[in-house]
Amino acid sequence: MPWLTAMWEKFGHPRKLFFIIDRRLSGNFMKQFCWIFFIVSIVLIILGLLGWWAGADHPYKTFIHIFNPQYDFGLNPEIQNAKTIGTPSHLQRIIGFIITMIGSLLLTGLLTTTLINWVDRRKERWQSGEARYHITKNFVTIIGTHKMVSNLCNTLLSKGDIPRWIVILGSRDTDEVRKEIFESLIDKNHRKRIVVYKGDRSSKLNITSLNPEKAREIYIIGENFPEDGFDHDTVNLETYYTLSAFIAEKADNNKKRKPIKCHVMFEYQSTFTAFQYFDIDKANCHLLDFIPFNYYENWAQQVLVPDLMSQKPNIYKPLYNTPIDPKSKKRVHLIIVGMSKMGVAMAIEAAQVAHFPNFSSRGVRTLITFIDRNAAREMTFFKGRFSNLFEISRHRYVNANQLPSSGYSVEHFYDANPSSPVSKAHKWLDPMNDVDSTSRFKDENLGDNIVDIDWEFIEGDISNPNIRAYLIDAASDPDSVTNLAICLPVTPEAVSAAIYLPEKVLLDSHQILVQQSTTDALVSAIRKGSDAINGHPLMKLVPFGMIDRSNYDTERRDLLAKLINYTYGLGPDEDLSKIYSSGELRLKDVEKSWIEMKGNKGKPLMSMRWSNMYHASAIYYKIGSLGIKEGAEITTEHLAQLARMEHLRWNVEQLMMGFRPQLSSDSRFNSAEELRRNMIHYDIKDFDSLPEETRDKDNGFSRNIPMMLKALRYFDLKQYSCEKGTDSGEDDKK
């Protein structure tokens, strides 16, 4: 029967029906009354139908029999055999009445009490998150109730193929979590899809109750700081291993089964970076696709790559204002106030994407400046973490607290061009050219143009007069596109630092980003008030970093990364036109190439995937800086520029991953695979020093950029499937 099949598809298991009942019984009084009335009515109707079926001559008499127990004692004069039974005596009537009343009271009291207790227990179990439901089809699991859970639910429910259920397990108060999610949902009809359990995420018993082996996708986001403290990343990783072991136990040895995507959030940038570049669960990688992500890096991508990780409305700009072609003298300058977790994430993301063609032609480098009260200490950690990068990159440290700032005098130490610094006292360190440099790579003939980013660390408070003078000089530089990111985690402090910036900085900066940890109400109110005054400098303030606006929707970036990976496997005479058929986008081969990607000659699979993801983030900067319009043909000149920009980006990415250039003393390694196993890459060098074959790969990729952007236009989540296709090769360099 079709209706029965439809009901089974909807519920699938009796415990799913209890989920619907629990939701109704946990509502207001009228909902509870209506549902109890409905349940009692159904029971009475069923009893009546059974009585009619058993032989009652009229349906209404069935109900009379149910509600009038005198029939059982022959006390009703309408009984046909009353003459045979005889007329009951006065005593018999009294005894019958007493027995009837006692039975009615006992039966009614027991039923009423039992029903009320049942309702209360179900309501209490629902509200406390103790109830469990047998959900096994078309569901997404979220483990943890971190504050970003509300926005994550909205993201999942805004896609084309939305899940029937979102099952959430966490240790926070269930009613509080449910309220947060329900209030934030854009479509209130989706409330019925949210199921919240309470429990410890590291417990195997709680993990098994989620049926994770049947989930479409899994997110391990953990809890907030009050619940997790400093152990957030450790507990999340422990949860992943518990999950992986359980799914391995349940595995059915189906080699064709698609691995379940398991997104694991890491709070600390150092932990996240470590797991970006290493394969941690090779034994079960065919069951679980481990995808690490970081809340702060995710926000950095939303801000710095707005075209790929867009919000609506999109209030963020790229780091440049007009196209930066090879003839341009413009330098992109990002000043980050506060080396917090967000500040470091912004710097790392900027280093991955801010590469421009005027470096190869005019030597103009992107400048990333940190301003922090403890810059010396934070610089030591940062340089230690990316030691290979800082053995090549030009950088300097300035202690603004030790500079004279008495009376009307301040010291100007802003350098428009580090090659000819304004202040000789604040020397730039150039590891590849300084006579006294101890860099291992100085005399290895790697070329002069390996990296195109300078780094600056300034110690002091943003209120320091010398630092304020620096900011004014930077914003006033006609050849600089100056961006400020105030990354102070305390909201009032960040707002104060922004609104009390020098007026020249507010007017001349390209954009001023202000971190707001919880809500953007303060900065938005200031912007709204400033709109009334045309040209008011505070209109430049833009909020970011709000916990309820974190947009972990990486589908477009991931598709672009997969297309990049697929492109590097194409032959010299092939292009991406083969993925279009009859006006539709066919991604079978692209998806299979991604799933079947393996570590390449000693290079971990995870590092290859993240390399493609960072490459995807940089594409919009490449075409935007060159002024290439979407759909326009890429000229030979553009191809040459794009190839150089890509190699510079790749050099920085590899150095930040922990790879280093090959040294003359590395001759003891006999193969490329052995070099990579020791975190050495022979292609980290100047573009002009690369072999012809490697340069052709970058040119080949650049030719396919228009096709990739066309694929994003055609992109439809409903069509985006993971069906099997043909295989493709792997790239040696990437």
Beta strands, then each sheet from edge to edge (+ up, - down):
strand 1: 139-143
strand 2: 165-170
strand 3: 194-198
strand 4: 217-220
strand 5: 260-266
strand 6: 288-294
strand 7: 331-337
strand 8: 366-372
strand 9: 395-399
strand 10: 453-459
strand 11: 480-486
strand 12: 511-515
strand 13: 541-544
strand 14: 580-581
strand 15: 584-585
strand 16: 660-661
strand 17: 680-681
sheet 1: 3+ 2+ 1+ 4+ 5+ 6+
sheet 2: 9+ 10+ 8+ 7+ 11+ 12+ 13+
sheet 3: 14+ 15-
sheet 4: 16+ 17+
end
